[in-house]
Amino acid sequence: MMRKITLLLIVSFCSVSALAQLSEGERNFASSYLLASQQYIIDAVSELDEQAFNWKPADGGWSVANCLEHILSTEMAFHGMVQGAVSSNEPDNEFNNSMADGVLIGNFNNRGTAVRTSENFEPSGKWNTKTEMLAALEESRSKLVEYLNSTDHDLRHYKMALPVATVDAYQIYLLVAAHGQRHTNQMLEVLAEMESM
């Protein structure tokens, strides 16, 4: 279901992504993707009991709780990176990476490629309960959507270097949504493994 939503969003957005200027269409697209991926997370975890929420695979991989904590930790760090970039750098009006939106989303939400997270984004038990984590997710996504819909910065022209790619600041928010989608897929894999035992 989430894959269909993503494809629909990308198709509806293709006519706008050729423009480097942050437009109403781009604001709407990123906001919709963030909210869709938030709902995907909620649908995956809201009905889980504590045992299922904290169950870990036999290979020692992350639990659903671990995945959700990782999502929360990374997205606010990404938002902080954007805030730092727009407050301390001038936009690069020659930089135009907008045509890479779909490729970046596809690469980031793809579970077929293993990615090792940095140590500071490893789960550490920052939140005590699922309720607290879902409340933190609501707060985080509301903040990101509010920023996208209110900022006067032309996020398309702020260049940001990530370990996997050079992106514009707007694309950071697409990657936040795709990253949430990726790890929700991981949650579903963990739950399927648990149910098969």
C-alpha positions in Angstrom: 0.0 0.0 0.0 2.8 2.5 0.9 4.5 1.7 -2.4 1.4 2.6 -4.3 1.1 5.9 -2.3 4.7 6.7 -3.1 4.3 6.1 -6.8 1.2 8.2 -6.9 3.0 11.0 -5.2 6.0 10.9 -7.5 3.8 10.8 -10.6 1.7 13.7 -9.4 4.8 15.6 -8.6 6.8 15.1 -11.9 5.5 18.2 -13.5 6.7 20.4 -10.6 10.1 18.8 -10.0 11.7 20.2 -13.1 11.6 23.6 -11.3 14.3 24.6 -8.9 12.1 27.2 -7.1 10.3 25.9 -4.0 6.7 26.0 -5.1 3.3 25.3 -3.6 3.3 22.0 -5.4 6.7 21.0 -3.9 5.5 22.0 -0.4 2.4 20.0 -0.8 4.2 17.0 -2.2 6.8 16.8 0.6 4.1 17.4 3.3 1.9 14.7 1.9 4.7 12.2 1.7 5.7 13.0 5.3 2.2 12.5 6.5 1.7 9.3 4.4 4.8 7.8 5.8 3.8 8.8 9.3 0.5 7.0 8.9 2.3 4.0 7.5 4.3 3.9 10.8 1.2 4.3 12.9 -0.7 1.6 11.1 2.2 -0.8 11.6 2.7 -0.3 15.3 -0.4 1.2 17.0 -2.1 -2.1 17.7 1.1 -4.0 18.8 1.3 -5.3 22.4 4.6 -4.7 24.3 5.9 -8.2 23.5 5.5 -7.7 19.8 6.8 -4.1 19.9 10.0 -5.2 21.6 10.5 -8.6 20.0 14.0 -9.0 18.4 14.9 -11.3 15.5 17.0 -14.3 16.1 20.0 -12.8 14.3 20.0 -10.0 16.9 18.5 -7.3 14.6 16.4 -4.4 15.6 13.0 -4.7 17.2 10.0 -2.6 16.0 10.7 -0.3 19.0 14.4 0.0 17.9 13.3 0.9 14.3 10.9 3.6 15.5 13.5 5.1 17.8 16.0 5.2 14.9 13.4 7.0 12.7 12.8 9.6 15.4 16.4 10.2 16.1 17.4 10.7 12.5 14.6 12.9 11.3 15.2 15.7 13.8 18.9 15.5 13.1 18.2 16.0 9.4 15.9 18.9 10.2 18.6 20.4 12.3 21.1 20.1 9.4 18.7 22.1 7.2 18.3 24.8 9.8 22.1 25.0 10.1 22.5 25.2 6.4 20.0 28.0 5.7 21.1 30.0 8.7 24.9 30.0 7.9 25.1 29.6 4.1 24.1 31.5 1.1 22.0 29.7 -1.5 23.8 28.4 -4.6 21.6 29.6 -7.4 23.5 27.4 -9.9 22.7 24.2 -8.0 19.7 22.3 -9.4 19.2 18.7 -8.2 15.4 18.6 -8.5 15.4 16.0 -11.2 16.9 13.5 -8.7 13.9 13.5 -6.4 12.4 10.2 -7.5 15.7 8.4 -7.6 16.6 9.6 -4.1 13.2 8.4 -2.8 13.6 5.1 -4.5 17.1 4.5 -3.2 16.3 5.6 0.3 13.3 3.5 0.9 14.8 0.4 -0.7 15.3 -2.4 1.8 17.3 -4.3 -0.8 20.5 -2.4 -0.1 21.9 -2.8 3.4 23.1 0.5 5.1 25.0 0.6 8.4 23.8 3.5 10.5 26.2 5.8 12.4 26.7 5.1 16.1 24.8 8.2 17.2 21.7 7.0 15.5 21.8 3.5 17.0 18.8 2.8 19.3 19.6 3.6 23.0 16.3 3.4 24.8 15.6 7.1 24.8 11.8 6.6 25.0 10.1 4.3 27.5 6.9 3.4 25.8 5.3 3.1 22.4 2.8 5.9 23.4 5.7 8.3 24.0 7.3 7.4 20.7 4.2 7.9 18.7 3.6 11.3 20.4 7.2 12.2 19.5 6.6 11.2 15.9 3.4 13.4 15.8 5.3 16.3 17.2 8.2 15.8 14.8 6.2 15.4 11.7 4.0 18.4 12.6 7.1 20.5 13.0 8.5 19.4 9.7 5.3 20.0 7.8 4.8 23.4 9.4 8.3 24.4 8.4 7.9 23.2 4.8 4.7 25.2 4.5 6.0 28.4 6.1 9.6 28.8 5.2 10.7 31.6 3.0 14.1 29.9 2.2 14.5 28.6 -1.3 15.5 25.1 -0.1 16.2 24.0 -3.6 19.4 26.0 -3.7 21.0 24.9 -0.5 23.5 22.2 -1.2 23.9 19.5 1.4 26.4 16.6 1.4 25.3 13.3 2.8 27.4 10.1 2.9 25.2 8.6 0.2 24.6 11.7 -2.1 24.7 15.4 -2.5 21.2 16.7 -2.2 19.3 20.0 -1.8 17.8 21.0 1.5 14.3 20.4 0.2 15.2 16.8 -0.6 16.2 16.2 3.0 12.4 16.2 3.8 11.7 13.7 1.1 14.5 11.5 2.5 13.0 11.8 6.0 9.7 10.4 4.7 11.5 7.7 2.6 13.7 6.7 5.5 10.5 6.3 7.7 9.0 4.1 5.0 12.2 2.0 4.7 12.3 1.2 8.4 8.5 0.6 8.6 9.1 -2.0 6.0 11.8 -3.4 8.3 9.3 -3.4 11.1 6.9 -5.5 9.0 9.7 -7.9 8.2 10.4 -8.3 11.9 6.7 -8.9 12.7 6.4 -11.5 9.9 9.4 -13.3 11.3 7.9 -13.3 14.8 4.6 -14.6 13.5 6.3 -17.4 11.6 7.8 -18.8 14.8 
